[in-house]
Amino acid sequence: MKQLFSKINILVLFALFFSCSDDEGDSGRVNNLPEQFNGLFGAFPEGVGAATYVAADIAILFNKTGTRYAWYQNNQIQGIFDNDDANGPLGGGAPDAVDAALNYATGMLIFYINGGSEFIVYDYNPSQFSLANTSMPTSAFGLYRISSPGVILRLETQSSVLNNPAFNNMVSAACRDDAISGPFRFIFDNTGTEYIPFSFDNLSFGVTRGIDEWNPAGEQPFSSIGAAFRFTDRNSDEHIAFINSEGDQICFWDRNTGQRRFSEAYNLN
């Protein structure tokens, strides 16, 4: 009888050991993301440090150090690449590390480098993407702007229209929204605790605010922001996604209803 119980105990231990759900990340936390976003879970065990919208339901997520990126499409992480991987969807030649990313204009991505003091530009044709196309590109979907053959153009933030003296040109995150009383880009300071709106029409900055003032005030679940991006899900509903400074949690600001509410915080890993 003792031998029988010993065998049962061993079987129970094996069952417990191997019962880790596919919905658990390396941290052991459960994927509690809503169904339309649950493919975002588990891209980087170390967390997400930057992200940007591309087109359709596509986003690019960078790891915490900004040296690798994940291609998110059709609610799936379809590939993870080093920045300089010539076979990745961005193509070769990317910077060593991306600190923040922004879909600045249709067909134009901005990658902030060196803490936001510089940025590079990536141009592409967004019409190549649609919700009907559910697979990532098999070659570079655009091109980095160059200053000379083979040399990517690096622009100083302080000498561009994105010059923001309030934050001393240091950027932790940036996102785009074209539906809040006009087209705006929102730039977050290097601590992730303040943001400033940038009018795309007037090429001018507004008033600096704390992230807890984002409407509706007091509902932002994070104390600091490490990444942000506008996002369209498979249902064509639009959101702004905020990732905390640790890079391990995400929340969504619903911009489809008149209420404009924040979601709860969900696990990314």
C-alpha positions in Angstrom: 0.0 0.0 0.0 2.9 2.4 0.9 4.4 1.7 -2.5 1.1 2.5 -4.2 0.8 5.8 -2.4 4.5 6.6 -3.2 3.7 6.0 -6.9 0.6 8.2 -6.7 2.6 11.0 -5.0 5.3 10.8 -7.7 2.6 11.0 -10.4 1.0 14.0 -8.7 4.4 15.8 -8.5 5.0 15.1 -12.2 1.6 16.4 -13.0 2.2 19.6 -11.0 5.6 20.1 -12.5 4.5 19.8 -16.1 1.1 21.5 -15.7 2.4 25.0 -16.5 -0.2 26.5 -18.8 0.7 27.7 -22.3 -0.9 30.9 -21.0 1.8 31.5 -18.4 4.9 33.6 -19.2 8.4 33.0 -18.0 7.5 35.1 -14.9 4.8 32.5 -14.1 2.1 35.1 -14.5 -1.1 34.3 -16.4 -2.0 35.8 -19.7 -5.1 37.7 -18.6 -5.3 39.9 -21.8 -8.7 40.2 -23.4 -9.2 37.8 -26.4 -8.6 40.5 -29.1 -5.2 41.4 -27.6 -4.0 38.1 -26.0 -1.4 37.5 -28.7 0.7 40.3 -27.3 1.6 38.2 -24.3 5.0 36.7 -23.9 7.0 38.5 -26.6 9.9 39.4 -24.4 10.5 37.9 -20.9 12.5 41.0 -20.0 9.6 43.3 -20.9 8.7 45.8 -23.7 10.6 49.1 -23.9 9.2 50.7 -27.0 6.3 50.1 -29.5 4.6 51.7 -32.5 1.6 51.1 -34.7 2.3 50.3 -38.4 -1.0 49.8 -40.2 -4.1 47.7 -40.2 -3.8 45.6 -37.0 0.0 45.6 -37.0 2.4 46.8 -34.3 6.1 46.6 -33.7 7.3 45.9 -30.1 10.9 46.4 -29.0 12.4 44.6 -26.0 13.4 46.5 -22.9 16.8 47.4 -24.2 15.5 48.3 -27.6 17.9 45.9 -29.4 15.3 43.4 -30.7 11.8 43.8 -32.1 8.7 41.6 -32.4 6.3 41.8 -35.4 2.7 41.6 -34.1 -0.1 41.0 -36.6 -3.4 39.0 -36.7 -3.2 39.0 -32.8 0.1 37.0 -33.0 3.8 37.6 -32.5 4.8 36.4 -35.9 8.6 36.8 -35.5 11.3 38.3 -33.3 14.4 39.9 -34.9 17.6 41.6 -34.0 17.5 45.3 -35.1 20.2 44.7 -37.7 18.7 41.5 -39.1 18.5 42.1 -42.9 15.9 39.4 -43.2 13.5 41.0 -40.7 10.5 43.1 -41.8 12.4 46.4 -41.0 15.4 45.2 -43.1 19.0 45.7 -42.0 20.7 48.8 -40.8 18.5 49.6 -37.8 20.1 51.4 -34.8 21.7 49.5 -32.0 19.0 50.4 -29.6 15.5 52.1 -29.9 14.4 54.1 -26.9 10.9 55.1 -28.2 9.0 54.8 -31.4 6.2 56.8 -33.1 3.9 56.5 -36.1 4.4 60.1 -36.8 2.5 60.3 -40.1 0.9 57.9 -42.6 3.7 55.9 -44.0 6.4 57.3 -41.6 7.8 55.9 -38.5 10.2 57.6 -36.1 12.6 55.7 -34.0 14.1 57.7 -31.1 17.7 56.9 -30.2 20.2 58.1 -27.6 17.5 58.8 -25.1 15.4 60.8 -27.5 18.1 63.3 -28.4 18.2 61.9 -32.0 15.8 60.1 -34.2 15.8 58.2 -37.5 13.0 58.0 -40.1 11.5 54.9 -41.7 9.3 55.4 -44.8 6.9 52.8 -46.1 3.6 52.4 -48.1 0.8 51.5 -45.6 -1.5 50.4 -48.5 0.5 47.1 -48.6 -1.2 46.1 -45.4 -4.8 45.2 -44.6 -6.8 43.2 -42.2 -7.3 40.6 -44.9 -3.5 40.1 -45.1 -2.6 38.2 -42.0 1.1 37.4 -42.6 4.1 39.5 -42.0 6.3 40.7 -44.9 8.9 38.4 -46.2 11.3 41.3 -46.9 11.7 44.9 -45.8 8.4 46.7 -45.9 10.1 50.1 -46.2 13.4 52.0 -46.1 15.4 54.0 -43.7 16.1 57.6 -44.9 19.7 57.9 -45.7 22.2 60.8 -45.7 24.4 59.1 -48.2 24.5 55.7 -49.7 24.5 53.1 -47.0 24.4 55.7 -44.2 21.1 56.2 -42.3 20.1 59.8 -41.7 20.3 60.7 -38.0 18.4 63.9 -37.0 18.9 65.9 -33.9 15.6 66.2 -32.1 16.4 69.8 -31.0 16.8 71.0 -34.5 13.5 69.5 -35.8 9.8 70.4 -35.4 9.8 67.7 -32.6 12.0 70.0 -30.5 10.6 70.0 -27.0 12.5 72.2 -24.6 10.1 71.2 -21.7 11.6 67.7 -21.7 15.1 68.7 -22.8 14.5 66.5 -25.9 14.6 63.3 -23.8 11.8 60.9 -24.7 10.6 57.6 -23.0 7.5 57.1 -25.2 5.3 58.6 -27.9 2.0 57.9 -29.6 -0.3 59.2 -32.2 -4.0 60.1 -32.1 -5.9 61.8 -34.9 -9.3 61.9 -33.3 -9.0 64.1 -30.2 -10.0 67.6 -31.4 -7.5 67.3 -34.3 -4.4 65.3 -35.0 -1.9 65.1 -32.1 1.2 63.3 -31.2 1.8 62.8 -27.5 5.4 62.8 -26.3 6.3 61.4 -22.8 9.3 62.7 -20.8 12.2 60.4 -19.9 10.6 59.5 -16.5 7.4 58.5 -18.2 5.4 60.6 -15.7 4.5 63.6 -17.9 3.4 64.1 -21.5 2.9 67.0 -23.8 0.7 67.1 -26.9 2.2 68.1 -30.2 -0.3 69.5 -32.8 0.4 67.9 -36.2 -1.6 70.7 -37.9 0.2 73.7 -36.2 3.5 72.0 -35.5 3.4 73.3 -32.0 3.5 71.9 -28.5 0.7 72.3 -25.9 0.8 72.2 -22.1 2.8 69.7 -20.2 0.6 67.4 -18.0 1.0 64.5 -15.6 0.0 61.1 -17.0 -2.7 60.9 -14.3 -4.4 63.9 -16.0 -5.0 61.9 -19.2 -8.8 62.0 -19.6 -10.6 60.7 -17.6 -8.2 62.1 -14.9 -7.1 59.7 -12.2 -7.9 56.4 -14.1 -4.5 55.7 -15.6 -3.4 52.5 -13.8 0.3 53.1 -14.2 2.5 55.6 -12.3 4.9 55.9 -15.3 4.8 55.0 -19.0 7.6 53.2 -20.9 5.9 52.8 -24.2 2.6 53.9 -25.9 1.0 53.3 -29.3 -2.3 53.7 -31.1 -3.7 50.4 -32.0 -6.4 48.9 -34.2 -7.6 45.4 -33.3 -9.1 42.8 -35.5 -12.6 44.2 -35.0 -11.4 47.6 -36.3 -11.8 49.1 -32.9 -9.2 51.7 -32.1 -7.3 52.1 -28.8 -4.2 53.7 -27.3 -2.1 51.1 -25.6 0.1 52.2 -22.6 2.9 50.0 -21.3 4.3 50.6 -17.9 8.0 51.6 -17.3 8.8 48.1 -16.2 7.6 46.8 -19.6 5.6 44.0 -18.0 2.1 45.3 -18.1 -0.2 47.0 -20.6 -3.5 48.9 -20.5 -5.8 50.2 -23.2 -7.6 53.5 -23.5 -10.8 53.0 -25.4 -11.3 55.8 -27.9 -14.4 54.2 -29.6 -17.0 55.2 -27.1 -18.0 58.6 -25.7 -16.8 57.4 -22.3 -13.2 57.1 -23.3 -12.2 54.8 -20.4 -9.0 53.1 -19.3 -9.0 49.3 -19.0 -7.4 47.5 -16.1 -3.7 46.6 -16.3 -2.9 43.3 -18.0 0.2 41.1 -18.0 2.6 41.2 -20.9 4.9 38.4 -19.6 
